[in-house]
Amino acid sequence: MLHFDFDEMMALHQRSPEMFELKRIELINDVINSTSGPQREALVKLQAELDEVRLKQPEHFMQVLMEGMRDNVARLAGHWKDMGQAMGNLK
């Protein structure tokens, strides 16, 4: 089971940025390795894309993350709406 404590990670970053980076990578790999099949492949691809942006354009990294989250929320909202309509059709 994945254990993530934000305060612990913040303290680690302040004490040792190098150890923080190692722990960050370990946590990411734990999440990826907890999946299989197409989901795992998608996570590996996504992490590679994020790593590339983070290394090449660190100032742009947070924007890319926010755009990705916004797109996923919009997609989920669309699915939620579709489910609501389907449920309404069952009445």
MARGU-867273 format. One record per atom (N, C-alpha, C): chain; atom name; x, y, z. Coordinates in steps of 0.001 Angstrom, whole numbers, plus 500000, padded with zeros to 6 digits. Layout:
<'A' 'CA' <X Y Z>>
...
***
This chain:
<'A' 'N' <500846 498810 500000>>
<'A' 'CA' <500000 500000 500000>>
<'A' 'C' <500885 501244 500000>>
<'A' 'N' <500540 502179 499187>>
<'A' 'CA' <501280 503427 499058>>
<'A' 'C' <501058 504307 500279>>
<'A' 'N' <502161 504814 500821>>
<'A' 'CA' <502059 505748 501945>>
<'A' 'C' <502670 507075 501502>>
<'A' 'N' <501855 508125 501562>>
<'A' 'CA' <502338 509456 501208>>
<'A' 'C' <501901 510420 502288>>
<'A' 'N' <502866 511112 502866>>
<'A' 'CA' <502586 512114 503888>>
<'A' 'C' <503187 513427 503403>>
<'A' 'N' <502310 514375 503065>>
<'A' 'CA' <502759 515647 502500>>
<'A' 'C' <503728 516365 503430>>
<'A' 'N' <503386 516448 504705>>
<'A' 'CA' <504244 517155 505663>>
<'A' 'C' <505616 516489 505778>>
<'A' 'N' <505605 515168 505762>>
<'A' 'CA' <506857 514416 505817>>
<'A' 'C' <507724 514715 504581>>
<'A' 'N' <507081 514759 503428>>
<'A' 'CA' <507823 515048 502196>>
<'A' 'C' <508365 516473 502196>>
<'A' 'N' <507580 517417 502706>>
<'A' 'CA' <508061 518807 502803>>
<'A' 'C' <509280 518894 503714>>
<'A' 'N' <509210 518232 504865>>
<'A' 'CA' <510333 518240 505803>>
<'A' 'C' <511555 517585 505172>>
<'A' 'N' <511359 516501 504469>>
<'A' 'CA' <512469 515827 503798>>
<'A' 'C' <513098 516739 502753>>
<'A' 'N' <512279 517451 501996>>
<'A' 'CA' <512799 518366 500988>>
<'A' 'C' <513638 519464 501626>>
<'A' 'N' <513201 519950 502760>>
<'A' 'CA' <513952 521002 503441>>
<'A' 'C' <515270 520476 504007>>
<'A' 'N' <515261 519238 504512>>
<'A' 'CA' <516478 518638 505082>>
<'A' 'C' <517461 518191 504012>>
<'A' 'N' <516916 517547 502984>>
<'A' 'CA' <517785 516933 501984>>
<'A' 'C' <517065 516835 500646>>
<'A' 'N' <517243 517832 499780>>
<'A' 'CA' <516596 517771 498462>>
<'A' 'C' <516948 516504 497679>>
<'A' 'N' <518152 515996 497873>>
<'A' 'CA' <518558 514780 497159>>
<'A' 'C' <517756 513571 497632>>
<'A' 'N' <517566 513446 498943>>
<'A' 'CA' <516772 512336 499479>>
<'A' 'C' <515298 512497 499102>>
<'A' 'N' <514830 513740 499072>>
<'A' 'CA' <513459 514006 498639>>
<'A' 'C' <513257 513486 497223>>
<'A' 'N' <514190 513788 496335>>
<'A' 'CA' <514069 513362 494936>>
<'A' 'C' <514039 511840 494830>>
<'A' 'N' <514883 511175 495605>>
<'A' 'CA' <514875 509706 495592>>
<'A' 'C' <513539 509153 496090>>
<'A' 'N' <513004 509748 497137>>
<'A' 'CA' <511716 509302 497686>>
<'A' 'C' <510587 509592 496696>>
<'A' 'N' <510650 510743 496037>>
<'A' 'CA' <509637 511101 495038>>
<'A' 'C' <509603 510049 493929>>
<'A' 'N' <510766 509690 493436>>
<'A' 'CA' <510861 508679 492376>>
<'A' 'C' <510352 507328 492877>>
<'A' 'N' <510697 506975 494112>>
<'A' 'CA' <510231 505715 494696>>
<'A' 'C' <508701 505671 494779>>
<'A' 'N' <508092 506766 495226>>
<'A' 'CA' <506635 506811 495330>>
<'A' 'C' <505970 506698 493960>>
<'A' 'N' <506523 507399 492981>>
<'A' 'CA' <505975 507327 491622>>
<'A' 'C' <506063 505901 491097>>
<'A' 'N' <507219 505276 491281>>
<'A' 'CA' <507389 503904 490809>>
<'A' 'C' <506468 502935 491540>>
<'A' 'N' <506227 503177 492836>>
<'A' 'CA' <505293 502327 493585>>
<'A' 'C' <503902 502390 492972>>
<'A' 'N' <503465 503591 492604>>
<'A' 'CA' <502136 503742 491990>>
<'A' 'C' <502098 503020 490649>>
<'A' 'N' <503096 503251 489824>>
<'A' 'CA' <503135 502610 488505>>
<'A' 'C' <503174 501094 488646>>
<'A' 'N' <504006 500599 489559>>
<'A' 'CA' <504158 499154 489722>>
<'A' 'C' <502950 498492 490378>>
<'A' 'N' <502051 499286 490947>>
<'A' 'CA' <500844 498714 491554>>
<'A' 'C' <499750 498471 490520>>
<'A' 'N' <500020 498836 489266>>
<'A' 'CA' <499046 498659 488196>>
<'A' 'C' <499552 497632 487193>>
<'A' 'N' <498706 497308 486241>>
<'A' 'CA' <499117 496372 485193>>
<'A' 'C' <498375 496699 483904>>
<'A' 'N' <498793 496053 482849>>
<'A' 'CA' <498112 496178 481565>>
<'A' 'C' <498129 497585 481000>>
<'A' 'N' <497024 497955 480346>>
<'A' 'CA' <496953 499266 479691>>
<'A' 'C' <497109 500440 480664>>
<'A' 'N' <496604 500262 481888>>
<'A' 'CA' <496733 501343 482875>>
<'A' 'C' <498212 501590 483197>>
<'A' 'N' <498967 500521 483370>>
<'A' 'CA' <500398 500652 483669>>
<'A' 'C' <501125 501316 482494>>
<'A' 'N' <500814 500870 481296>>
<'A' 'CA' <501439 501446 480103>>
<'A' 'C' <501144 502939 480004>>
<'A' 'N' <499904 503323 480297>>
<'A' 'CA' <499519 504738 480243>>
<'A' 'C' <500278 505546 481302>>
<'A' 'N' <500427 504978 482497>>
<'A' 'CA' <501155 505684 483558>>
<'A' 'C' <502636 505835 483226>>
<'A' 'N' <503234 504800 482661>>
<'A' 'CA' <504646 504873 482264>>
<'A' 'C' <504827 505961 481210>>
<'A' 'N' <503920 505989 480241>>
<'A' 'CA' <503983 507005 479178>>
<'A' 'C' <503800 508410 479757>>
<'A' 'N' <502795 508567 480622>>
<'A' 'CA' <502547 509864 481237>>
<'A' 'C' <503751 510329 482048>>
<'A' 'N' <504337 509432 482841>>
<'A' 'CA' <505479 509829 483658>>
<'A' 'C' <506668 510218 482789>>
<'A' 'N' <506883 509518 481688>>
<'A' 'CA' <507971 509868 480774>>
<'A' 'C' <507750 511265 480190>>
<'A' 'N' <506504 511558 479823>>
<'A' 'CA' <506188 512889 479284>>
<'A' 'C' <506399 513975 480337>>
<'A' 'N' <505952 513715 481556>>
<'A' 'CA' <506135 514689 482639>>
<'A' 'C' <507610 514910 482955>>
<'A' 'N' <508372 513814 482995>>
<'A' 'CA' <509807 513936 483259>>
<'A' 'C' <510500 514769 482188>>
<'A' 'N' <510102 514571 480936>>
<'A' 'CA' <510699 515325 479838>>
<'A' 'C' <510423 516820 479984>>
<'A' 'N' <509174 517173 480262>>
<'A' 'CA' <508826 518591 480449>>
<'A' 'C' <509562 519157 481655>>
<'A' 'N' <509595 518391 482734>>
<'A' 'CA' <510237 518842 483978>>
<'A' 'C' <511723 519134 483761>>
<'A' 'N' <512382 518313 482954>>
<'A' 'CA' <513812 518507 482700>>
<'A' 'C' <514088 519620 481693>>
<'A' 'N' <513266 519681 480650>>
<'A' 'CA' <513519 520644 479581>>
<'A' 'C' <512940 522023 479864>>
<'A' 'N' <511787 522070 480534>>
<'A' 'CA' <511098 523341 480779>>
<'A' 'C' <510531 523368 482201>>
<'A' 'N' <511386 523414 483212>>
<'A' 'CA' <510882 523357 484590>>
<'A' 'C' <509885 524467 484922>>
<'A' 'N' <510036 525623 484314>>
<'A' 'CA' <509122 526733 484587>>
<'A' 'C' <507731 526475 484000>>
<'A' 'N' <507640 525575 483060>>
<'A' 'CA' <506395 525238 482373>>
<'A' 'C' <505726 524002 482983>>
<'A' 'N' <506438 523313 483849>>
<'A' 'CA' <506001 522022 484380>>
<'A' 'C' <504658 522099 485103>>
<'A' 'N' <504501 523055 486006>>
<'A' 'CA' <503260 523157 486771>>
<'A' 'C' <502076 523464 485860>>
<'A' 'N' <502294 524265 484845>>
<'A' 'CA' <501221 524564 483895>>
<'A' 'C' <500771 523291 483183>>
<'A' 'N' <501722 522464 482778>>
<'A' 'CA' <501386 521205 482112>>
<'A' 'C' <500590 520309 483053>>
<'A' 'N' <500996 520229 484315>>
<'A' 'CA' <500263 519425 485287>>
<'A' 'C' <498834 519932 485465>>
<'A' 'N' <498692 521235 485624>>
<'A' 'CA' <497366 521812 485826>>
<'A' 'C' <496461 521591 484612>>
<'A' 'N' <497009 521743 483417>>
<'A' 'CA' <496220 521512 482203>>
<'A' 'C' <495767 520059 482123>>
<'A' 'N' <496661 519141 482476>>
<'A' 'CA' <496304 517724 482463>>
<'A' 'C' <495204 517406 483448>>
<'A' 'N' <495313 517969 484652>>
<'A' 'CA' <494265 517742 485655>>
<'A' 'C' <492945 518353 485210>>
<'A' 'N' <492992 519560 484643>>
<'A' 'CA' <491773 520218 484174>>
<'A' 'C' <491099 519369 483089>>
<'A' 'N' <491891 518866 482151>>
<'A' 'CA' <491336 518042 481072>>
<'A' 'C' <490688 516773 481625>>
<'A' 'N' <491333 516149 482610>>
<'A' 'CA' <490778 514932 483196>>
<'A' 'C' <489491 515214 483963>>
<'A' 'N' <489440 516322 484680>>
<'A' 'CA' <488220 516685 485404>>
<'A' 'C' <487089 516947 484408>>
<'A' 'N' <487389 517632 483324>>
<'A' 'CA' <486366 517905 482309>>
<'A' 'C' <485863 516596 481688>>
<'A' 'N' <486769 515685 481425>>
<'A' 'CA' <486382 514387 480859>>
<'A' 'C' <485511 513613 481841>>
<'A' 'N' <485913 513611 483122>>
<'A' 'CA' <485114 512926 484139>>
<'A' 'C' <483740 513566 484306>>
<'A' 'N' <483681 514884 484231>>
<'A' 'CA' <482394 515584 484334>>
<'A' 'C' <481473 515176 483186>>
<'A' 'N' <482051 515016 482010>>
<'A' 'CA' <481262 514560 480862>>
<'A' 'C' <480716 513167 481083>>
<'A' 'N' <481536 512272 481621>>
<'A' 'CA' <481079 510909 481921>>
<'A' 'C' <479983 510935 482987>>
<'A' 'N' <480163 511789 483991>>
<'A' 'CA' <479167 511906 485061>>
<'A' 'C' <477820 512372 484487>>
<'A' 'N' <477886 513346 483596>>
<'A' 'CA' <476658 513844 482956>>
<'A' 'C' <475995 512731 482150>>
<'A' 'N' <476800 511989 481387>>
<'A' 'CA' <476261 510878 480599>>
<'A' 'C' <475600 509835 481496>>
<'A' 'N' <476220 509546 482630>>
<'A' 'CA' <475646 508576 483564>>
<'A' 'C' <474315 509079 484121>>
<'A' 'N' <474276 510371 484428>>
<'A' 'CA' <473023 510960 484937>>
<'A' 'C' <471909 510848 483922>>
<'A' 'N' <472227 511103 482663>>
<'A' 'CA' <471233 510994 481600>>
<'A' 'C' <470784 509552 481423>>
<'A' 'N' <471729 508624 481485>>
<'A' 'CA' <471385 507208 481353>>
<'A' 'C' <470494 506755 482501>>
<'A' 'N' <470764 507226 483699>>
<'A' 'CA' <469948 506878 484862>>
<'A' 'C' <468536 507456 484689>>
<'A' 'N' <468463 508677 484155>>
<'A' 'CA' <467157 509286 483913>>
<'A' 'C' <466342 508506 482901>>
<'A' 'N' <467010 507906 481932>>
<'A' 'CA' <466324 507106 480922>>
<'A' 'C' <465786 505793 481482>>
<'A' 'N' <466299 505358 482622>>
<'A' 'CA' <465860 504105 483223>>
<'A' 'C' <464504 504251 483914>>
<'A' 'N' <464108 505484 484213>>
<'A' 'CA' <462839 505704 484949>>
<'A' 'C' <461640 505433 484092>>
***
